[in-house]
Amino acid sequence: MERREFLRVLGAGGLGIFSSPWNGGTGALFNEQTKNPRKNWAWVHPNAKMSDDEWKRAFDRASLAGIEALHLLCHSGAKAYYESSYSAVESKETERLLPLAKERGLEVHGWICALICNTEAIEKSHPDWFVVSREGISTLEKQPYIPSYKWLCPSRPEVYEYLEKIALELAAYDGLKGIHLDYIRYPDVILPEALQPKYNLVQDKEYPPFDFCYCPACRKNFKDEEGIDPLQLKDPPSHQAWVNYRYKTITDVVNRLAESVHKKKKTISAAVFATPSLARRYVRQDWTRWKLDTVHPMIYHYYYNRKLEWLEPATREGVLALPADVPLYSGLFISQIKPEELPNAVRWSLKGGAKGITLFAMSTMTDDHWTALRQALKE
């Protein structure tokens, strides 16, 4: 598997019972704007090599097949400039593609790769922002799995301010309906089962090189709360207060961003790992507590050594854990779904309680996929 594909899969890229101050449910803003949460989505990567006419045809095809909303990658975390939040290339593509999609009746949300960061300006100016493993090594110095795996620490106020700046700059675009968070998690402490052999790993427990974060800020915060340095714990992975601390740091960032984005009258959503239990175990995502308007779990069966029908129980686990007013859209990994399998993938997702599906990614859809999807969404 290529490095680029690996990153996208694990992030994108890859559910709550608590009420929100937003009129009693975490999805209140979403429900104020639409009475019918049934919708179908696609993740879209900009491609500067494609002409406007090519994009128009691509958006037309998606719309005709039943796709109604897009997560458009606006901030990749790879080429962003610290001063402007995202690179001139990404900004230019956002401005170019927004009207083309809207002309075809497609709703567009700004997709942000949040805590993964390969930005040279930040690496040079803020090396202390990066997460540190239980071995005491920053991802800026040594990356787990692949060279691009450099991650920011959610405990640091400066990191939150950086993310909020990006989100609010995007929220200022009139054409964007909302903000979509990706890579809003810790690095994988455990990889999905099918990926471990590709990296000659057996991750039967949490091992120090993949266990984050033990930076000075996290250690101090936890010691202030619990009276002990997490590095002094006999078995950190089994210490529930330390486990909860990591869950809470991500949850706090998401919920603060949600509050800021909602004030701009925009929705907020996230790409999350496949199920609540897997998300907590693999990447410290306790996404059941996030105050989101929509949730898009990446139910990529192939990477968990599951059959396609796993979509139904995996979707149901998320739906049952969410407040009733927060729609879930099952993320489908198209590269591992044959066109003739796509109708069943849609059916299993809907049977599990999803309000629709989210395609990863629009660029991987073949002619046969579009034909199959169009038929499936008519049923």
SULWOZI-V421061 format. One record per residue. N is the residue number from 1. RES is the residue in one letter. OMEGA is omega as a letter, one per 20 degrees, with the letter a starting at -180 (NA if undefined). D_FIRST is the distance of its C-alpha to the first C-alpha in Angstrom with 2 decimals. Layout:
# SULWOZI-V421061
n: {N	N}
res: {RES	RES}
omega: {OMEGA	OMEGA}
d_first: {D_FIRST	D_FIRST}
This chain:
# SULWOZI-V421061
n: {1	2	3	4	5	6	7	8	9	10	11	12	13	14	15	16	17	18	19	20	21	22	23	24	25	26	27	28	29	30	31	32	33	34	35	36	37	38	39	40	41	42	43	44	45	46	47	48	49	50	51	52	53	54	55	56	57	58	59	60	61	62	63	64	65	66	67	68	69	70	71	72	73	74	75	76	77	78	79	80	81	82	83	84	85	86	87	88	89	90	91	92	93	94	95	96	97	98	99	100	101	102	103	104	105	106	107	108	109	110	111	112	113	114	115	116	117	118	119	120	121	122	123	124	125	126	127	128	129	130	131	132	133	134	135	136	137	138	139	140	141	142	143	144	145	146	147	148	149	150	151	152	153	154	155	156	157	158	159	160	161	162	163	164	165	166	167	168	169	170	171	172	173	174	175	176	177	178	179	180	181	182	183	184	185	186	187	188	189	190	191	192	193	194	195	196	197	198	199	200	201	202	203	204	205	206	207	208	209	210	211	212	213	214	215	216	217	218	219	220	221	222	223	224	225	226	227	228	229	230	231	232	233	234	235	236	237	238	239	240	241	242	243	244	245	246	247	248	249	250	251	252	253	254	255	256	257	258	259	260	261	262	263	264	265	266	267	268	269	270	271	272	273	274	275	276	277	278	279	280	281	282	283	284	285	286	287	288	289	290	291	292	293	294	295	296	297	298	299	300	301	302	303	304	305	306	307	308	309	310	311	312	313	314	315	316	317	318	319	320	321	322	323	324	325	326	327	328	329	330	331	332	333	334	335	336	337	338	339	340	341	342	343	344	345	346	347	348	349	350	351	352	353	354	355	356	357	358	359	360	361	362	363	364	365	366	367	368	369	370	371	372	373	374	375	376	377	378	379}
res: {M	E	R	R	E	F	L	R	V	L	G	A	G	G	L	G	I	F	S	S	P	W	N	G	G	T	G	A	L	F	N	E	Q	T	K	N	P	R	K	N	W	A	W	V	H	P	N	A	K	M	S	D	D	E	W	K	R	A	F	D	R	A	S	L	A	G	I	E	A	L	H	L	L	C	H	S	G	A	K	A	Y	Y	E	S	S	Y	S	A	V	E	S	K	E	T	E	R	L	L	P	L	A	K	E	R	G	L	E	V	H	G	W	I	C	A	L	I	C	N	T	E	A	I	E	K	S	H	P	D	W	F	V	V	S	R	E	G	I	S	T	L	E	K	Q	P	Y	I	P	S	Y	K	W	L	C	P	S	R	P	E	V	Y	E	Y	L	E	K	I	A	L	E	L	A	A	Y	D	G	L	K	G	I	H	L	D	Y	I	R	Y	P	D	V	I	L	P	E	A	L	Q	P	K	Y	N	L	V	Q	D	K	E	Y	P	P	F	D	F	C	Y	C	P	A	C	R	K	N	F	K	D	E	E	G	I	D	P	L	Q	L	K	D	P	P	S	H	Q	A	W	V	N	Y	R	Y	K	T	I	T	D	V	V	N	R	L	A	E	S	V	H	K	K	K	K	T	I	S	A	A	V	F	A	T	P	S	L	A	R	R	Y	V	R	Q	D	W	T	R	W	K	L	D	T	V	H	P	M	I	Y	H	Y	Y	Y	N	R	K	L	E	W	L	E	P	A	T	R	E	G	V	L	A	L	P	A	D	V	P	L	Y	S	G	L	F	I	S	Q	I	K	P	E	E	L	P	N	A	V	R	W	S	L	K	G	G	A	K	G	I	T	L	F	A	M	S	T	M	T	D	D	H	W	T	A	L	R	Q	A	L	K	E}
omega: {r	a	a	r	r	a	a	a	a	a	r	NA	NA	NA	b	r	a	r	r	r	a	r	r	r	a	a	a	a	r	a	r	a	r	a	a	a	r	a	r	a	r	r	a	r	r	r	a	a	r	r	r	a	r	r	r	r	r	r	r	a	r	a	a	a	r	r	a	a	a	r	a	a	a	r	a	a	a	a	a	r	a	a	a	r	r	a	r	a	a	r	a	a	r	a	r	a	a	a	r	r	a	r	a	r	a	r	a	r	a	a	a	r	a	a	r	a	r	a	a	a	r	r	a	a	a	a	r	a	a	a	a	a	r	r	a	a	r	r	r	a	a	a	r	r	a	a	a	a	r	a	r	a	a	a	a	r	a	r	r	a	r	a	r	r	r	a	a	r	r	r	r	r	a	a	r	a	a	r	a	a	r	a	r	a	r	r	a	r	r	r	r	a	a	a	a	r	r	a	r	a	r	a	r	r	r	a	a	a	a	a	a	j	r	r	r	a	r	a	r	a	a	r	r	a	a	r	r	r	a	r	r	r	a	r	a	a	a	a	a	r	r	r	a	r	r	r	a	a	r	a	a	r	a	a	r	r	r	r	a	a	r	r	r	r	r	r	r	a	r	r	a	r	b	a	r	a	r	a	r	a	a	a	r	r	r	a	r	a	a	a	a	r	r	a	a	r	a	a	a	a	a	a	r	a	r	r	a	a	r	r	a	a	r	r	a	r	r	a	a	a	a	r	a	a	r	a	r	r	a	r	a	r	a	a	a	r	r	a	a	r	a	r	r	r	r	a	a	r	a	r	r	r	r	r	r	a	r	a	r	i	a	a	a	r	r	r	a	r	a	r	a	a	a	r	a	a	r	a	NA}
d_first: {0.00	3.78	6.53	8.40	6.62	6.60	10.14	11.21	10.39	12.22	14.94	15.87	14.42	15.75	29.98	33.40	36.89	38.67	40.76	40.48	43.30	42.30	44.92	43.87	40.24	36.99	36.51	40.00	39.19	36.89	39.70	42.27	40.43	39.73	41.47	38.82	35.36	33.96	31.30	27.92	25.37	22.21	19.96	20.30	18.68	21.41	21.11	24.00	23.70	24.81	28.60	30.70	31.51	27.90	27.33	30.58	29.51	26.18	28.13	30.81	28.47	27.00	30.55	31.93	29.32	30.36	28.14	30.56	28.71	25.78	23.88	23.70	21.59	24.42	23.30	19.75	20.67	19.31	22.19	25.03	28.41	30.31	33.57	32.45	29.75	27.29	26.92	29.19	26.38	25.21	28.87	29.83	27.18	28.27	31.84	31.08	29.13	31.30	34.36	32.48	30.95	34.26	36.22	34.34	35.17	31.78	31.86	29.58	28.37	27.03	23.53	23.31	20.44	23.03	22.53	19.39	20.95	20.22	23.65	25.48	28.87	28.17	26.63	29.82	32.36	31.18	29.24	30.96	29.13	25.87	25.25	26.15	24.90	27.40	27.25	28.73	25.90	24.94	21.40	22.91	23.47	20.53	17.37	15.80	12.14	11.30	14.03	14.31	15.31	19.00	21.07	24.68	27.14	28.64	31.88	32.98	35.33	34.20	30.62	32.07	34.28	31.40	29.53	32.80	33.50	30.29	30.96	34.58	33.97	31.78	34.32	36.91	35.44	37.79	35.27	32.78	33.66	31.77	29.17	25.80	24.24	20.58	19.22	22.74	22.18	21.63	18.40	17.04	19.58	17.78	14.23	14.09	14.67	11.62	9.41	12.06	11.66	8.12	10.18	13.32	15.11	17.91	18.95	22.19	23.86	23.58	23.21	24.68	21.72	20.06	23.40	24.59	26.98	29.81	30.84	34.63	34.89	33.29	35.34	38.52	38.05	37.48	40.37	42.62	41.82	41.81	43.67	41.03	38.26	34.98	34.41	37.66	36.58	36.64	33.47	31.87	29.38	32.41	34.64	34.80	36.33	33.50	30.92	32.93	33.19	29.42	29.50	32.50	31.20	28.44	30.91	33.53	31.35	30.39	33.99	35.46	33.18	34.18	37.80	37.46	35.61	38.10	40.94	39.65	39.87	36.15	33.96	31.06	28.04	24.74	21.23	21.20	19.44	20.14	23.57	26.13	25.93	22.16	22.22	25.00	23.56	20.03	20.65	24.50	24.74	28.14	27.84	30.84	33.02	31.69	34.18	31.99	33.12	30.09	27.07	23.66	21.72	18.09	18.67	15.18	16.34	13.21	11.98	15.50	15.89	18.57	20.04	20.48	24.04	22.98	23.10	26.87	27.48	24.74	26.31	29.74	29.10	28.40	31.24	33.75	32.97	33.41	36.79	38.00	37.92	34.24	32.19	28.73	26.27	23.46	20.01	18.25	14.54	15.38	12.14	12.93	16.65	18.56	21.50	23.99	22.50	22.71	26.48	26.14	23.45	26.03	28.85	27.34	26.53	30.10	31.60	30.06	31.92	29.51	31.35	28.64	24.90	22.39	19.71	16.23	16.43	19.30	17.46	15.42	18.76	20.06	23.81	23.84	22.12	24.81	27.53	26.50	26.23	29.59	31.20	29.74	30.92	34.35	34.95}
